[in-house]
Amino acid sequence: MKESLRFCLDEAVRAAKLLFDRNKVTGSSGNISFRYDGSIYISGSGTCFGWLMQSDFAVIDGGGHQLSEVQPSKEYPLHKIIYDARPDICAVLHTHSFYATLISCIADEQSRDVFKDITPYLRMKVGAVGMIPQAEPGSRELFDMLYKRVHCSDGYLLANHGPVTVGKDIRSAFYGMEEMEETAKLHYYLHAFKGEKKRWQNY
């Protein structure tokens, strides 16, 4: 195995474990991928971020042919749509982190920029975060929804499902995911505090 490929796999495994240890994913939810030498390496179906190993990645070549015995996550098409549409992207990360998923359940499904500028860091790490309307996880309908909106924003919230971040490498996708979750948390509590303040003012 080339040292550069080993490095990418190691980065993906480390990012996955960090997210698991920080409760950004649970059980076997979430998937992570990167593009290397024309192929997509993606966490296998049913794998857990907390126990992910380099051998747990499925490999699919540019023509869509599976090159490994490991079966890819059922949401592999979601990753491929992003890679095909955005040549500058080399890593995709999808989790079910609590606050981002919570916001995905209440935000306007037509929004192309869910979060207002609370702090400057989401813009710096991700950019605009657009909604992808609700559809069954792993379904053709979900993939079609993403395909139609893939160029409308820089990161994504799958309605009633969870966040997707992308990057030029694993670390940038990871930093984006961390920042989106923190922004979602701030977003939720700021709205809650505004409601509480209004109730006190009307008391």
C-alpha positions in Angstrom: 0.0 0.0 0.0 1.3 3.5 -0.9 2.3 5.6 2.1 0.0 8.4 0.9 -3.0 6.0 0.8 -2.1 4.7 4.2 -2.1 8.3 5.5 -5.5 9.0 4.1 -7.0 5.9 5.6 -5.3 6.7 9.0 -6.8 10.2 8.8 -10.3 8.9 8.1 -10.1 6.3 10.9 -8.9 9.0 13.4 -11.6 11.5 12.4 -14.3 8.8 12.7 -13.1 7.8 16.2 -12.9 11.5 17.3 -16.5 12.0 16.2 -17.6 8.9 18.0 -15.8 9.8 21.2 -17.4 13.2 21.1 -20.9 11.7 20.7 -21.3 13.1 17.1 -22.3 9.6 15.9 -23.8 6.6 17.7 -23.9 2.9 16.9 -23.4 2.2 13.2 -24.7 5.6 12.0 -22.8 7.9 9.7 -20.3 7.4 6.9 -17.0 8.9 5.8 -15.2 8.8 2.5 -12.3 10.2 0.6 -11.2 10.2 -3.0 -7.8 8.8 -3.9 -6.2 8.1 -7.3 -9.5 8.1 -9.1 -11.3 5.8 -6.6 -13.6 6.4 -3.7 -12.8 4.9 -0.3 -15.9 4.8 1.9 -16.7 3.3 5.3 -18.4 -0.1 4.9 -22.0 -0.9 5.4 -22.8 -1.4 9.1 -19.5 -0.2 10.4 -19.1 1.8 13.6 -17.0 5.0 13.7 -15.8 4.0 17.2 -14.3 0.7 15.9 -13.5 1.7 12.4 -10.2 0.2 10.9 -8.4 0.7 7.6 -9.7 -2.6 6.4 -13.3 -1.5 6.9 -13.3 0.7 3.8 -15.0 -0.3 0.6 -13.2 0.8 -2.6 -15.1 1.8 -5.8 -13.4 2.9 -9.0 -14.3 5.8 -11.2 -16.6 3.6 -13.3 -18.6 2.5 -10.2 -17.1 -0.9 -10.0 -16.5 -2.3 -6.5 -12.8 -3.3 -6.0 -13.1 -4.6 -2.4 -14.9 -7.4 -0.6 -16.2 -4.8 1.9 -19.7 -3.6 1.0 -20.0 0.2 0.8 -22.4 2.2 2.9 -25.9 2.3 1.4 -25.4 6.1 1.2 -22.4 5.7 -1.2 -24.4 7.4 -4.0 -24.7 10.5 -1.9 -20.9 10.8 -1.7 -20.5 10.0 -5.4 -23.0 12.7 -6.4 -20.9 15.3 -4.5 -17.6 14.1 -5.9 -18.9 14.1 -9.5 -20.4 17.6 -9.1 -17.4 19.1 -7.3 -14.0 18.1 -8.6 -12.3 20.2 -5.9 -13.8 18.0 -3.1 -11.7 15.0 -1.9 -13.6 14.1 1.4 -17.2 13.7 2.4 -18.5 13.2 6.0 -22.0 12.5 7.1 -23.1 12.1 10.7 -26.3 12.2 12.8 -24.9 14.7 15.3 -27.6 15.9 17.8 -27.9 19.6 17.3 -27.4 19.7 13.5 -30.0 16.9 13.2 -32.4 18.7 15.5 -32.1 21.8 13.3 -32.6 19.6 10.2 -36.1 18.7 11.7 -37.3 22.3 12.1 -35.6 24.3 9.4 -37.3 25.4 6.1 -36.6 22.5 3.6 -36.2 25.1 0.8 -33.5 27.1 2.6 -30.2 27.4 0.8 -28.5 29.0 3.9 -29.9 27.6 7.1 -27.7 29.4 9.7 -27.4 33.1 10.1 -24.0 34.6 10.9 -23.8 33.9 14.6 -20.0 33.6 14.6 -17.7 34.0 11.6 -16.4 30.4 11.8 -19.1 28.5 10.0 -18.6 30.7 6.9 -14.8 30.1 7.2 -15.0 26.3 7.7 -18.0 25.4 5.6 -19.8 28.3 3.9 -23.5 28.3 3.3 -25.4 25.2 4.6 -28.4 24.3 2.4 -31.3 22.0 3.2 -32.0 18.7 1.3 -35.8 17.9 1.6 -36.8 14.8 3.6 -36.6 11.4 1.9 -35.9 7.9 3.1 -32.2 7.4 4.0 -30.4 5.6 1.3 -33.3 6.1 -1.2 -33.1 7.1 -4.8 -35.4 10.0 -3.9 -32.9 11.3 -1.4 -30.1 11.1 -3.9 -32.2 12.9 -6.6 -32.9 15.7 -4.1 -29.2 16.1 -3.4 -28.3 16.0 -7.1 -30.7 18.9 -7.8 -29.2 21.0 -5.0 -25.6 20.0 -4.8 -24.4 23.3 -6.3 -26.7 25.4 -4.2 -24.6 25.5 -1.0 -21.3 24.5 0.4 -22.5 22.0 3.1 -25.8 20.3 3.6 -28.5 19.3 6.1 -30.6 16.3 5.1 -34.0 17.1 6.5 -34.9 14.9 9.6 -31.7 13.1 9.0 -28.4 14.9 9.6 -25.5 17.0 8.4 -23.0 16.5 5.5 -19.7 18.4 5.2 -17.1 18.2 2.5 -13.5 19.3 2.1 -10.3 19.1 0.2 -9.2 16.5 2.7 -10.5 14.6 5.7 -9.4 17.2 8.2 -11.2 20.0 6.5 -14.4 18.0 6.3 -13.9 17.1 10.0 -13.4 20.7 11.0 -16.5 21.7 9.0 -18.6 19.0 10.8 -17.4 20.1 14.2 -18.1 23.8 13.4 -21.6 23.0 12.0 -22.6 21.1 15.1 -21.4 24.0 17.4 -23.2 26.5 15.2 -26.4 24.4 15.3 -26.1 24.3 19.1 -25.7 28.1 19.3 -28.5 28.5 16.8 -30.9 26.4 18.9 -30.1 28.0 22.3 -30.2 31.6 20.9 -33.7 31.0 19.6 -34.7 29.4 22.9 -33.3 32.4 24.8 -35.0 34.9 22.5 -38.3 33.2 23.2 -37.6 33.2 27.0 -36.7 36.9 26.8 -39.9 37.7 25.0 -41.9 35.8 27.6 -40.3 37.8 30.4 -40.9 41.1 28.6 -44.6 40.2 28.3 -44.9 39.1 31.9 
